[in-house]
Amino acid sequence: MTTATVLLDSKDIQRAITRMAHEIIENYRGAEGLALIGIQTRGVFIARRLCSEIAQIEGIDKEKIPCGEMDINLYRDDWTRISHQPVVKPTEIPFEVNDRNILLVDDVLYTGRTIRAAMDALMDFGRPARIGLAVLVDRGHREFPIQPDYTGKKVETEYNQQVNVLLSEYDDSDQITLE
């Protein structure tokens, strides 16, 4: 039986999101022209939290920061290894992608395959001016040359370990563990 180590509790997660929001605002010099796209499933909730935090810091209505969600399962190059029948969740990008600064948001960055697939999927919606990446946890072990622009926590892991992200919007609690 494996015991889980708590990496971040709910307060730590909120602090990480607040810090990331400040870094995003500093880098983009505000929220003008910025849109966030959360990668299904938990990346969607992190994107919404970041959107709310950015809006609060900037003193604007969160509706002024476009926020979408994307499912990338059919764009993955390894989906047949994961499942014979991938579960496809909604993709909703209710704003123009062309010439906009897009920030892709995910819960955990591991091999980079998900982000590569997300960039492929995004190109079907248009040509952004810039694509950035925000992740709550960066656990290393890349198979693609992809690095996050904004990271909540970097964690050294072994290949056989698992990072579990629980978010209250989906899991009824906020916690990140390493098993």
Z-matrix of the N, CA and C atoms (Angstrom, degrees):
N
C 1 1.452
C 2 1.524 1 108.83
N 3 1.318 2 115.96 1 130.62
C 4 1.448 3 122.39 2 -179.57
C 5 1.525 4 109.96 3 -92.94
N 6 1.307 5 116.40 4 136.58
C 7 1.455 6 119.58 5 175.39
C 8 1.519 7 108.79 6 -97.81
N 9 1.319 8 115.24 7 141.91
C 10 1.460 9 120.85 8 -179.12
C 11 1.521 10 109.99 9 -91.75
N 12 1.320 11 115.58 10 138.98
C 13 1.448 12 122.54 11 174.76
C 14 1.524 13 107.69 12 -101.42
N 15 1.316 14 116.92 13 126.71
C 16 1.460 15 120.37 14 178.39
C 17 1.526 16 108.42 15 -76.32
N 18 1.330 17 115.23 16 120.34
C 19 1.461 18 121.10 17 178.23
C 20 1.524 19 111.35 18 -89.91
N 21 1.330 20 115.97 19 -43.56
C 22 1.458 21 122.05 20 179.40
C 23 1.524 22 109.20 21 -140.84
N 24 1.332 23 116.57 22 136.56
C 25 1.458 24 120.17 23 172.42
C 26 1.532 25 107.79 24 -99.00
N 27 1.308 26 118.00 25 -173.64
C 28 1.467 27 120.98 26 -174.47
C 29 1.533 28 112.00 27 -61.22
N 30 1.328 29 117.77 28 -40.68
C 31 1.465 30 120.08 29 178.83
C 32 1.521 31 111.25 30 -67.05
N 33 1.337 32 117.01 31 -39.28
C 34 1.465 33 120.87 32 177.96
C 35 1.528 34 110.77 33 -63.57
N 36 1.326 35 116.61 34 -40.91
C 37 1.468 36 120.97 35 179.08
C 38 1.523 37 109.57 36 -62.81
N 39 1.332 38 117.15 37 -45.23
C 40 1.469 39 120.12 38 179.25
C 41 1.520 40 111.06 39 -62.45
N 42 1.324 41 117.51 40 -42.02
C 43 1.471 42 120.57 41 177.84
C 44 1.531 43 110.77 42 -61.84
N 45 1.326 44 116.80 43 -41.41
C 46 1.463 45 120.52 44 179.99
C 47 1.536 46 110.41 45 -64.03
N 48 1.313 47 117.15 46 -41.99
C 49 1.466 48 120.81 47 179.55
C 50 1.525 49 110.34 48 -66.42
N 51 1.314 50 117.07 49 -41.14
C 52 1.466 51 120.58 50 178.10
C 53 1.525 52 110.39 51 -61.97
N 54 1.336 53 116.95 52 -46.01
C 55 1.471 54 121.06 53 178.76
C 56 1.516 55 110.92 54 -61.22
N 57 1.345 56 116.17 55 -45.61
C 58 1.462 57 119.92 56 179.78
C 59 1.532 58 110.36 57 -61.24
N 60 1.333 59 117.57 58 -40.71
C 61 1.468 60 121.21 59 179.83
C 62 1.531 61 110.42 60 -61.16
N 63 1.325 62 116.64 61 -43.40
C 64 1.464 63 120.23 62 177.56
C 65 1.529 64 111.15 63 -61.97
N 66 1.326 65 116.96 64 -42.31
C 67 1.465 66 120.84 65 179.09
C 68 1.528 67 111.11 66 -64.18
N 69 1.317 68 116.71 67 -40.51
C 70 1.472 69 121.43 68 179.22
C 71 1.521 70 109.82 69 -63.49
N 72 1.327 71 117.03 70 -47.46
C 73 1.467 72 121.43 71 179.58
C 74 1.526 73 110.45 72 -60.42
N 75 1.319 74 116.34 73 -43.09
C 76 1.458 75 119.97 74 179.74
C 77 1.525 76 111.00 75 -63.12
N 78 1.321 77 116.71 76 -45.39
C 79 1.458 78 121.13 77 -177.41
C 80 1.529 79 112.46 78 -68.12
N 81 1.334 80 116.91 79 -40.69
C 82 1.467 81 121.17 80 -178.17
C 83 1.526 82 112.20 81 -91.46
N 84 1.337 83 116.62 82 -0.58
C 85 1.471 84 122.56 83 -178.94
C 86 1.526 85 111.06 84 55.83
N 87 1.321 86 114.73 85 48.96
C 88 1.459 87 120.98 86 -179.41
C 89 1.511 88 110.81 87 111.23
N 90 1.311 89 115.52 88 -168.09
C 91 1.464 90 120.72 89 -175.91
C 92 1.523 91 112.80 90 -105.79
N 93 1.320 92 117.53 91 -2.87
C 94 1.462 93 121.60 92 -178.29
C 95 1.531 94 110.64 93 -61.18
N 96 1.324 95 116.75 94 127.45
C 97 1.456 96 121.77 95 177.70
C 98 1.516 97 114.92 96 78.45
N 99 1.326 98 117.36 97 4.00
C 100 1.460 99 122.38 98 -178.16
C 101 1.530 100 110.44 99 -97.53
N 102 1.321 101 116.50 100 140.17
C 103 1.464 102 122.35 101 173.29
C 104 1.522 103 107.95 102 -138.63
N 105 1.326 104 116.09 103 141.95
C 106 1.459 105 121.63 104 179.35
C 107 1.516 106 109.90 105 -109.00
N 108 1.328 107 115.88 106 141.12
C 109 1.463 108 121.72 107 175.26
C 110 1.517 109 107.75 108 -129.76
N 111 1.328 110 115.69 109 115.09
C 112 1.448 111 121.46 110 177.72
C 113 1.512 112 110.81 111 -85.47
N 114 1.316 113 116.28 112 138.31
C 115 1.458 114 121.91 113 178.97
C 116 1.521 115 107.79 114 -90.29
N 117 1.330 116 115.87 115 128.10
C 118 1.463 117 121.52 116 -177.88
C 119 1.521 118 110.51 117 -55.98
N 120 1.286 119 119.76 118 135.87
C 121 1.444 120 128.36 119 7.78
C 122 1.519 121 110.97 120 -105.67
N 123 1.296 122 118.54 121 -54.21
C 124 1.458 123 120.81 122 -172.65
C 125 1.522 124 113.61 123 -71.30
N 126 1.315 125 117.57 124 -22.48
C 127 1.463 126 119.84 125 175.33
C 128 1.521 127 112.33 126 -61.42
N 129 1.329 128 116.57 127 -29.39
C 130 1.463 129 121.42 128 177.80
C 131 1.528 130 110.10 129 -62.50
N 132 1.322 131 116.74 130 -45.71
C 133 1.461 132 120.70 131 -177.91
C 134 1.530 133 111.47 132 -70.64
N 135 1.319 134 117.05 133 -35.26
C 136 1.460 135 120.17 134 176.74
C 137 1.527 136 109.51 135 -66.78
N 138 1.336 137 117.26 136 -41.08
C 139 1.468 138 120.94 137 177.44
C 140 1.527 139 110.58 138 -60.75
N 141 1.324 140 117.09 139 -43.05
C 142 1.472 141 120.04 140 179.04
C 143 1.524 142 111.22 141 -63.89
N 144 1.326 143 116.65 142 -40.13
C 145 1.467 144 119.74 143 178.30
C 146 1.527 145 110.38 144 -65.16
N 147 1.338 146 116.71 145 -43.75
C 148 1.460 147 120.26 146 178.20
C 149 1.523 148 110.95 147 -62.00
N 150 1.307 149 116.57 148 -42.63
C 151 1.465 150 122.02 149 178.90
C 152 1.529 151 110.15 150 -58.65
N 153 1.323 152 116.70 151 -47.61
C 154 1.471 153 120.73 152 178.76
C 155 1.519 154 111.72 153 -62.92
N 156 1.320 155 116.51 154 -42.11
C 157 1.464 156 120.96 155 -179.00
C 158 1.524 157 110.95 156 -66.63
N 159 1.320 158 117.60 157 -43.04
C 160 1.465 159 121.43 158 177.83
C 161 1.523 160 109.98 159 -61.50
N 162 1.327 161 116.64 160 -45.10
C 163 1.465 162 120.91 161 179.76
C 164 1.526 163 110.83 162 -61.71
N 165 1.313 164 116.93 163 -42.38
C 166 1.469 165 120.52 164 179.84
C 167 1.524 166 110.93 165 -63.86
N 168 1.322 167 116.85 166 -45.22
C 169 1.471 168 120.92 167 -179.67
C 170 1.527 169 110.46 168 -63.69
N 171 1.322 170 116.45 169 -41.25
C 172 1.464 171 121.22 170 -177.92
C 173 1.525 172 112.71 171 -80.73
N 174 1.341 173 117.31 172 -11.09
C 175 1.460 174 121.23 173 179.91
C 176 1.512 175 113.37 174 70.56
N 177 1.346 176 115.52 175 35.81
C 178 1.466 177 120.27 176 179.07
C 179 1.521 178 109.68 177 -124.04
N 180 1.308 179 115.78 178 165.28
C 181 1.466 180 121.46 179 176.49
C 182 1.527 181 107.95 180 -70.08
N 183 1.336 182 116.89 181 134.82
C 184 1.476 183 119.35 182 -176.82
C 185 1.527 184 112.22 183 -64.24
N 186 1.327 185 117.46 184 -18.34
C 187 1.465 186 120.74 185 176.95
C 188 1.530 187 111.69 186 -68.67
N 189 1.328 188 117.09 187 -15.56
C 190 1.469 189 120.76 188 179.25
C 191 1.525 190 111.96 189 -79.60
N 192 1.333 191 116.27 190 -10.16
C 193 1.463 192 120.40 191 176.82
C 194 1.526 193 106.74 192 -108.95
N 195 1.323 194 117.37 193 106.11
C 196 1.463 195 119.34 194 -178.80
C 197 1.529 196 111.60 195 -60.45
N 198 1.319 197 115.01 196 137.52
C 199 1.463 198 120.91 197 -179.14
C 200 1.531 199 107.87 198 -137.72
N 201 1.322 200 115.80 199 124.21
C 202 1.458 201 120.88 200 -179.90
C 203 1.512 202 110.84 201 -123.60
N 204 1.324 203 114.48 202 -179.23
C 205 1.460 204 120.61 203 177.82
C 206 1.521 205 109.33 204 -139.57
N 207 1.338 206 114.64 205 148.20
C 208 1.457 207 120.27 206 -174.18
C 209 1.519 208 111.21 207 -139.63
N 210 1.332 209 114.86 208 135.91
C 211 1.459 210 120.86 209 170.33
C 212 1.525 211 106.92 210 -103.76
N 213 1.319 212 116.06 211 131.95
C 214 1.468 213 120.30 212 -174.55
C 215 1.527 214 112.61 213 -114.56
N 216 1.318 215 118.13 214 5.89
C 217 1.468 216 120.99 215 -172.48
C 218 1.522 217 113.90 216 -53.71
N 219 1.318 218 118.21 217 -42.22
C 220 1.462 219 119.88 218 -177.95
C 221 1.533 220 112.79 219 -77.33
N 222 1.327 221 117.58 220 -9.34
C 223 1.460 222 122.10 221 178.21
C 224 1.526 223 112.42 222 -95.21
N 225 1.326 224 116.37 223 -9.30
C 226 1.476 225 119.64 224 -178.46
C 227 1.525 226 110.54 225 -69.41
N 228 1.321 227 116.22 226 143.88
C 229 1.464 228 119.94 227 176.90
C 230 1.523 229 111.49 228 -84.59
N 231 1.331 230 116.86 229 -5.01
C 232 1.459 231 120.36 230 -178.07
C 233 1.531 232 112.87 231 -122.82
N 234 1.339 233 118.23 232 19.16
C 235 1.459 234 119.49 233 -174.22
C 236 1.521 235 112.95 234 -64.32
N 237 1.325 236 117.96 235 -28.49
C 238 1.466 237 118.79 236 178.65
C 239 1.519 238 111.85 237 -71.79
N 240 1.327 239 117.03 238 -22.39
C 241 1.471 240 120.47 239 175.64
C 242 1.524 241 111.30 240 -78.39
N 243 1.324 242 115.99 241 -27.32
C 244 1.456 243 121.14 242 -176.94
C 245 1.524 244 111.15 243 -82.62
N 246 1.336 245 116.44 244 -43.32
C 247 1.467 246 120.43 245 -175.55
C 248 1.521 247 109.55 246 -160.70
N 249 1.318 248 115.78 247 148.28
C 250 1.466 249 119.66 248 175.62
C 251 1.522 250 110.60 249 -75.72
N 252 1.305 251 116.96 250 -29.89
C 253 1.457 252 123.44 251 179.16
C 254 1.527 253 108.65 252 -127.35
N 255 1.334 254 118.59 253 92.32
C 256 1.467 255 118.85 254 -179.01
C 257 1.525 256 111.22 255 -65.44
N 258 1.316 257 115.67 256 142.03
C 259 1.456 258 121.60 257 176.12
C 260 1.525 259 107.20 258 -85.66
N 261 1.320 260 116.03 259 116.77
C 262 1.456 261 120.59 260 -177.44
C 263 1.526 262 108.85 261 -99.11
N 264 1.322 263 115.56 262 124.08
C 265 1.465 264 122.72 263 179.82
C 266 1.519 265 108.51 264 -103.51
N 267 1.323 266 117.00 265 170.79
C 268 1.470 267 119.01 266 -175.28
C 269 1.524 268 114.32 267 -64.71
N 270 1.317 269 113.73 268 146.71
C 271 1.454 270 122.43 269 166.70
C 272 1.515 271 105.66 270 -117.52
N 273 1.313 272 116.21 271 119.61
C 274 1.465 273 121.65 272 179.37
C 275 1.519 274 108.01 273 -133.91
N 276 1.316 275 114.99 274 108.43
C 277 1.460 276 120.83 275 176.70
C 278 1.528 277 105.74 276 -122.06
N 279 1.345 278 116.39 277 87.82
C 280 1.465 279 121.04 278 -172.93
C 281 1.526 280 114.02 279 -86.02
N 282 1.320 281 116.86 280 39.27
C 283 1.454 282 120.83 281 179.64
C 284 1.521 283 108.03 282 -153.35
N 285 1.309 284 115.46 283 163.43
C 286 1.460 285 122.49 284 178.84
C 287 1.527 286 109.51 285 -73.82
N 288 1.314 287 116.70 286 129.64
C 289 1.467 288 122.79 287 -179.55
C 290 1.525 289 111.48 288 -88.75
N 291 1.317 290 116.62 289 -31.77
C 292 1.461 291 120.85 290 -176.42
C 293 1.528 292 111.90 291 -55.49
N 294 1.334 293 115.14 292 131.81
C 295 1.463 294 123.68 293 174.67
C 296 1.530 295 114.16 294 60.53
N 297 1.310 296 117.36 295 22.03
C 298 1.464 297 121.72 296 179.54
C 299 1.526 298 108.98 297 -109.68
N 300 1.316 299 116.14 298 151.40
C 301 1.461 300 121.43 299 173.26
C 302 1.524 301 107.33 300 -81.83
N 303 1.323 302 115.90 301 113.14
C 304 1.463 303 121.66 302 -177.75
C 305 1.520 304 108.76 303 -104.65
N 306 1.319 305 115.33 304 131.23
C 307 1.455 306 121.41 305 175.08
C 308 1.522 307 107.74 306 -112.82
N 309 1.332 308 116.57 307 108.86
C 310 1.461 309 121.57 308 174.57
C 311 1.520 310 107.78 309 -76.41
N 312 1.337 311 116.44 310 139.53
C 313 1.457 312 121.22 311 -176.24
C 314 1.524 313 108.96 312 -129.31
N 315 1.334 314 116.30 313 130.23
C 316 1.464 315 120.95 314 177.43
C 317 1.521 316 109.14 315 -139.78
N 318 1.333 317 115.00 316 166.05
C 319 1.463 318 118.64 317 -178.48
C 320 1.518 319 112.04 318 -80.40
N 321 1.346 320 118.00 319 -50.24
C 322 1.461 321 121.51 320 -176.30
C 323 1.530 322 109.52 321 -129.82
N 324 1.313 323 116.34 322 132.82
C 325 1.465 324 121.85 323 172.06
C 326 1.521 325 107.17 324 -102.96
N 327 1.325 326 115.21 325 123.49
C 328 1.460 327 121.24 326 -177.58
C 329 1.526 328 108.08 327 -125.22
N 330 1.319 329 118.80 328 -93.55
C 331 1.463 330 121.91 329 -175.96
C 332 1.523 331 113.35 330 -78.97
N 333 1.343 332 116.76 331 -25.76
C 334 1.459 333 121.57 332 -175.90
C 335 1.515 334 112.44 333 99.04
N 336 1.331 335 117.81 334 -6.63
C 337 1.466 336 121.15 335 -178.19
C 338 1.528 337 112.33 336 -63.33
N 339 1.311 338 117.11 337 -40.37
C 340 1.456 339 120.20 338 179.71
C 341 1.522 340 110.81 339 -62.79
N 342 1.313 341 117.42 340 -43.07
C 343 1.461 342 121.51 341 -178.01
C 344 1.530 343 110.25 342 -69.63
N 345 1.311 344 117.50 343 -40.04
C 346 1.474 345 119.61 344 176.05
C 347 1.521 346 109.73 345 -59.40
N 348 1.328 347 116.72 346 -43.77
C 349 1.466 348 121.13 347 178.44
C 350 1.530 349 110.83 348 -64.49
N 351 1.327 350 117.24 349 -39.02
C 352 1.461 351 121.08 350 179.38
C 353 1.530 352 110.91 351 -63.97
N 354 1.322 353 117.46 352 -39.96
C 355 1.464 354 119.89 353 177.77
C 356 1.522 355 110.45 354 -65.57
N 357 1.336 356 117.63 355 -40.32
C 358 1.463 357 120.57 356 176.10
C 359 1.527 358 110.78 357 -60.63
N 360 1.320 359 116.22 358 -45.72
C 361 1.468 360 120.71 359 -179.74
C 362 1.524 361 110.55 360 -64.04
N 363 1.323 362 117.07 361 -41.46
C 364 1.460 363 121.29 362 -178.85
C 365 1.530 364 111.44 363 -59.84
N 366 1.316 365 117.26 364 -37.43
C 367 1.461 366 120.90 365 -178.92
C 368 1.531 367 112.46 366 -63.95
N 369 1.319 368 117.15 367 -21.44
C 370 1.469 369 120.07 368 175.09
C 371 1.530 370 111.53 369 -70.49
N 372 1.338 371 117.30 370 -15.41
C 373 1.461 372 121.78 371 -179.45
C 374 1.525 373 112.64 372 -99.65
N 375 1.311 374 117.69 373 -10.31
C 376 1.456 375 120.55 374 179.72
C 377 1.512 376 111.30 375 144.10
N 378 1.321 377 114.49 376 -168.13
C 379 1.461 378 120.48 377 -177.60
C 380 1.523 379 110.22 378 -117.78
N 381 1.336 380 116.01 379 103.06
C 382 1.469 381 119.02 380 179.06
C 383 1.523 382 111.60 381 -68.91
N 384 1.330 383 115.57 382 157.09
C 385 1.461 384 120.17 383 174.06
C 386 1.521 385 109.66 384 -69.60
N 387 1.330 386 115.52 385 -36.88
C 388 1.465 387 121.33 386 -176.75
C 389 1.530 388 108.34 387 -156.74
N 390 1.327 389 116.37 388 144.92
C 391 1.458 390 121.82 389 174.77
C 392 1.520 391 108.13 390 -120.34
N 393 1.326 392 115.92 391 124.85
C 394 1.453 393 121.62 392 175.84
C 395 1.521 394 109.00 393 -115.09
N 396 1.322 395 115.77 394 171.64
C 397 1.462 396 120.70 395 -178.24
C 398 1.516 397 110.48 396 -136.62
N 399 1.336 398 115.19 397 128.63
C 400 1.462 399 122.06 398 174.35
C 401 1.522 400 107.85 399 -122.82
N 402 1.335 401 116.63 400 129.84
C 403 1.467 402 121.53 401 178.14
C 404 1.523 403 109.01 402 -132.24
N 405 1.313 404 115.12 403 146.21
C 406 1.457 405 119.40 404 178.11
C 407 1.528 406 110.76 405 -73.95
N 408 1.359 407 116.83 406 -39.19
C 409 1.462 408 120.92 407 -179.94
C 410 1.531 409 109.46 408 -133.29
N 411 1.319 410 115.53 409 129.66
C 412 1.466 411 121.99 410 172.72
C 413 1.523 412 106.36 411 -109.16
N 414 1.331 413 116.84 412 113.20
C 415 1.464 414 120.16 413 -176.56
C 416 1.532 415 113.50 414 -105.56
N 417 1.332 416 117.50 415 4.95
C 418 1.461 417 120.03 416 176.19
C 419 1.519 418 113.60 417 77.72
N 420 1.323 419 116.59 418 -164.44
C 421 1.473 420 125.30 419 177.89
C 422 1.533 421 112.74 420 68.43
N 423 1.333 422 118.21 421 44.54
C 424 1.460 423 121.62 422 -178.88
C 425 1.519 424 112.96 423 -66.66
N 426 1.317 425 113.84 424 145.83
C 427 1.460 426 122.59 425 169.53
C 428 1.525 427 109.84 426 -110.49
N 429 1.332 428 116.45 427 -11.00
C 430 1.460 429 123.38 428 178.66
C 431 1.537 430 107.68 429 -129.28
N 432 1.337 431 117.36 430 153.47
C 433 1.464 432 119.83 431 -178.91
C 434 1.532 433 111.54 432 -79.84
N 435 1.316 434 115.73 433 69.38
C 436 1.466 435 122.61 434 -177.84
C 437 1.519 436 108.22 435 -123.22
N 438 1.330 437 115.57 436 130.38
C 439 1.461 438 121.72 437 178.81
C 440 1.525 439 109.17 438 -130.41
N 441 1.330 440 117.60 439 144.36
C 442 1.469 441 119.41 440 178.91
C 443 1.532 442 111.52 441 -76.90
N 444 1.326 443 115.35 442 149.53
C 445 1.457 444 121.40 443 173.26
C 446 1.525 445 110.48 444 -85.84
N 447 1.334 446 115.67 445 -29.66
C 448 1.468 447 122.07 446 -178.18
C 449 1.523 448 108.14 447 -136.86
N 450 1.327 449 116.47 448 128.27
C 451 1.462 450 121.77 449 -176.30
C 452 1.519 451 109.95 450 -131.61
N 453 1.330 452 116.20 451 131.98
C 454 1.454 453 120.85 452 174.87
C 455 1.515 454 111.06 453 -71.87
N 456 1.338 455 116.47 454 -48.34
C 457 1.462 456 121.65 455 179.74
C 458 1.522 457 109.35 456 -153.15
N 459 1.328 458 115.97 457 134.27
C 460 1.462 459 121.83 458 173.51
C 461 1.522 460 107.11 459 -98.83
N 462 1.326 461 116.43 460 130.63
C 463 1.459 462 122.22 461 -175.01
C 464 1.522 463 109.06 462 -128.34
N 465 1.324 464 116.04 463 129.84
C 466 1.463 465 120.55 464 173.81
C 467 1.525 466 107.52 465 -81.11
N 468 1.324 467 116.73 466 124.23
C 469 1.465 468 121.02 467 -178.11
C 470 1.519 469 110.41 468 -130.48
N 471 1.306 470 115.07 469 164.16
C 472 1.468 471 122.83 470 170.01
C 473 1.526 472 106.65 471 -95.22
N 474 1.314 473 116.74 472 158.83
C 475 1.465 474 120.44 473 179.52
C 476 1.525 475 112.27 474 -58.46
N 477 1.326 476 117.23 475 -35.80
C 478 1.457 477 120.43 476 -175.16
C 479 1.528 478 113.19 477 -83.72
N 480 1.321 479 117.78 478 -2.07
C 481 1.457 480 120.45 479 178.94
C 482 1.530 481 110.62 480 -87.47
N 483 1.324 482 114.59 481 162.82
C 484 1.452 483 120.40 482 -179.59
C 485 1.520 484 109.70 483 -130.57
N 486 1.327 485 116.02 484 136.01
C 487 1.460 486 121.95 485 173.81
C 488 1.519 487 107.01 486 -100.10
N 489 1.324 488 116.81 487 124.20
C 490 1.463 489 122.62 488 -179.46
C 491 1.519 490 109.62 489 -111.05
N 492 1.323 491 116.34 490 119.53
C 493 1.455 492 121.61 491 177.91
C 494 1.525 493 107.72 492 -105.46
N 495 1.316 494 115.12 493 121.43
C 496 1.462 495 121.60 494 175.59
C 497 1.520 496 107.60 495 -112.57
N 498 1.329 497 116.22 496 130.03
C 499 1.455 498 121.53 497 178.55
C 500 1.516 499 109.26 498 -126.07
N 501 1.314 500 116.67 499 139.13
C 502 1.464 501 121.68 500 -173.08
C 503 1.525 502 112.65 501 -59.39
N 504 1.318 503 119.03 502 -29.97
C 505 1.463 504 121.29 503 179.88
C 506 1.529 505 112.17 504 -66.49
N 507 1.318 506 116.75 505 -22.41
C 508 1.464 507 121.43 506 -175.55
C 509 1.530 508 111.95 507 -121.50
N 510 1.319 509 116.51 508 -35.36
C 511 1.466 510 121.85 509 -171.64
C 512 1.526 511 114.32 510 -114.66
N 513 1.311 512 118.33 511 -0.35
C 514 1.472 513 123.77 512 -179.97
C 515 1.524 514 114.32 513 71.82
N 516 1.331 515 119.51 514 8.20
C 517 1.459 516 122.02 515 173.64
C 518 1.519 517 108.60 516 -158.39
N 519 1.334 518 115.81 517 160.64
C 520 1.457 519 122.08 518 176.98
C 521 1.519 520 108.53 519 -112.09
N 522 1.335 521 115.22 520 116.56
C 523 1.455 522 119.45 521 178.81
C 524 1.524 523 108.80 522 -168.01
N 525 1.328 524 115.69 523 144.98
C 526 1.452 525 120.72 524 173.80
C 527 1.518 526 106.82 525 -123.35
N 528 1.341 527 114.98 526 127.36
C 529 1.464 528 120.09 527 -178.56
C 530 1.521 529 110.73 528 -125.84
N 531 1.323 530 115.01 529 159.53
C 532 1.452 531 123.12 530 175.29
C 533 1.514 532 107.61 531 -120.93
N 534 1.319 533 115.74 532 126.42
C 535 1.483 534 120.95 533 177.90
C 536 1.510 535 109.60 534 -117.81
